[in-house]
Amino acid sequence: MEPLEEVVEYSWREVVLPSLIPVVPEPELERETGERRRGRDLLVAIDHGPNSKHAFDWALVHLCRLADTLHLVHAVSSVHNDVVYESSRELMEKLAVEAFQVALVRTKARIVEGDAGKAICREAERLKPAAVIMGTRGRSILQSVLQGSVSEYCFHNCKAAPVIIVPGKDAGEQSVI
């Protein structure tokens, strides 16, 4: 007899963002049907660091297209800490406005509680996005193994979507594998 899988509950708080809704025109070409017209879900893992912002900017420029929905996910130790929540909400609002101005995409945001890697993988499992985009510090493989890496964890454990790891601006060729 196989043991039942343990259901793990986790805490999260939805972030109410300004309602910036792009107007999506009818497709001009016959080939623009289905997924392209409806848009895709893209998950971007964010924090307050510059590498996260660089990954967000990269996603806007290289991946997003009209009618997509960008899901911002920020993992914190406690969603009930109002100072952390406010700080995260302000960051997500700023990023939502930028996403609308740059790529005309919708943005949804969620602050999740727990270990960052596990929380991002759980959100990916829930959303089933077209891709999970995240930044990295560009540490060597040895440093990542010894110290642990959220991007490394997600790369190996996120089964719901492909994981795109965007190297930091100043990482140079060291982080390109």
C-alpha positions in Angstrom: 0.0 0.0 0.0 1.4 3.4 -1.0 1.5 6.2 1.5 -0.7 9.1 0.7 0.9 12.4 -0.4 1.0 15.0 2.4 -0.9 18.1 1.5 1.1 21.2 2.5 -0.8 24.3 3.4 0.9 27.7 3.0 0.0 31.3 3.7 -0.1 34.0 1.1 -1.6 37.4 0.6 -2.9 38.7 -2.7 -1.6 42.2 -3.5 -4.2 44.6 -5.0 -2.5 46.5 -7.8 -3.8 49.6 -9.7 -6.2 48.4 -12.4 -4.1 49.0 -15.5 -5.8 47.0 -18.2 -4.5 47.1 -21.7 -6.9 47.2 -24.6 -6.0 44.2 -26.8 -7.0 44.8 -30.5 -8.5 42.1 -32.6 -5.8 40.0 -34.4 -4.7 41.5 -37.7 -3.4 38.2 -39.1 -5.2 34.9 -39.4 -2.3 33.0 -37.8 -2.8 35.0 -34.5 -5.2 32.7 -32.9 -5.6 30.8 -29.7 -2.8 31.3 -27.2 -1.4 34.4 -28.9 -4.7 36.2 -28.7 -5.5 35.1 -25.1 -2.1 35.7 -23.8 0.1 33.6 -21.6 0.8 33.6 -17.9 4.4 34.3 -17.0 5.7 34.0 -13.5 8.5 36.4 -12.4 10.1 35.8 -9.0 11.0 39.1 -7.5 12.7 40.5 -4.4 14.3 43.9 -3.6 17.6 43.2 -5.2 19.1 44.5 -8.5 19.4 41.0 -10.0 15.6 40.5 -9.6 14.9 43.8 -11.3 17.2 42.9 -14.1 15.4 39.6 -14.7 12.0 41.5 -14.6 13.3 44.0 -17.2 14.7 41.1 -19.3 11.3 39.4 -19.2 9.5 42.6 -20.3 11.9 43.2 -23.3 12.5 39.6 -24.5 9.5 37.6 -23.5 6.3 39.6 -22.9 3.8 40.3 -25.6 0.5 42.0 -25.7 -2.3 40.3 -23.8 0.1 38.3 -21.5 -0.3 38.4 -17.8 2.8 38.8 -15.6 2.5 37.2 -12.2 4.9 38.7 -9.7 5.7 36.4 -6.8 7.7 37.5 -3.7 8.5 35.0 -1.0 8.8 36.3 2.6 9.3 34.7 6.0 5.9 36.0 7.3 3.0 37.4 5.4 1.5 38.8 8.6 4.3 41.3 9.1 2.8 44.6 7.9 6.1 46.3 7.4 7.3 43.6 5.0 3.9 43.5 3.3 3.9 47.3 2.7 7.4 47.3 1.4 6.6 44.4 -1.0 3.3 45.9 -2.1 5.0 49.2 -3.0 7.7 47.3 -5.0 5.0 45.3 -6.9 2.9 48.4 -7.6 6.0 50.1 -9.1 6.8 47.1 -11.2 3.1 46.7 -12.4 3.1 50.3 -13.6 6.4 49.8 -15.4 5.2 46.5 -17.0 2.1 48.3 -18.3 4.1 51.3 -19.7 6.8 49.1 -21.3 5.0 46.1 -22.6 1.2 46.7 -22.1 0.8 43.6 -20.0 -1.4 42.9 -17.1 0.2 42.2 -13.8 -1.0 40.2 -10.8 1.0 40.0 -7.6 1.2 37.6 -4.7 3.3 37.5 -1.6 3.9 34.0 -0.4 5.2 32.7 2.9 8.0 30.2 3.3 11.3 29.2 1.7 11.7 31.1 -1.5 12.5 28.1 -3.8 9.7 26.0 -2.5 7.2 28.9 -2.6 8.1 29.8 -6.2 7.7 26.1 -7.3 4.3 25.9 -5.5 3.1 29.0 -7.3 4.3 27.7 -10.6 2.4 24.4 -9.9 -0.7 26.5 -9.1 -0.5 28.8 -12.1 1.0 26.5 -14.8 2.7 29.5 -16.5 4.5 29.4 -19.9 7.7 30.2 -18.1 9.2 31.0 -14.7 11.7 33.9 -14.9 14.2 34.7 -12.1 17.5 36.4 -11.5 20.7 35.0 -10.1 23.7 36.6 -8.5 26.1 34.8 -10.8 28.0 32.9 -8.1 30.2 30.0 -9.2 28.8 26.4 -9.2 30.8 25.6 -6.1 29.4 28.6 -4.2 25.8 27.7 -5.2 26.3 24.1 -4.0 27.8 25.1 -0.7 25.5 28.1 0.1 22.4 27.0 -1.7 20.7 29.0 -4.4 17.0 29.7 -5.0 17.4 29.7 -8.8 19.3 26.4 -8.6 16.6 24.9 -6.5 13.8 26.1 -8.9 15.8 24.9 -11.9 15.9 21.3 -10.5 12.5 21.1 -8.8 10.0 23.2 -10.8 8.2 20.7 -12.9 5.2 22.9 -14.0 7.1 25.2 -16.4 10.5 25.9 -17.9 12.7 28.0 -15.6 14.6 30.9 -17.2 17.5 32.1 -15.1 18.7 35.6 -16.1 22.3 36.3 -15.0 22.9 39.5 -13.2 24.2 42.5 -15.2 27.7 42.4 -13.7 28.0 38.6 -13.7 29.5 38.6 -17.1 30.4 35.4 -18.8 30.9 33.5 -15.5 27.2 32.8 -15.0 26.4 31.7 -18.6 26.4 28.0 -18.7 
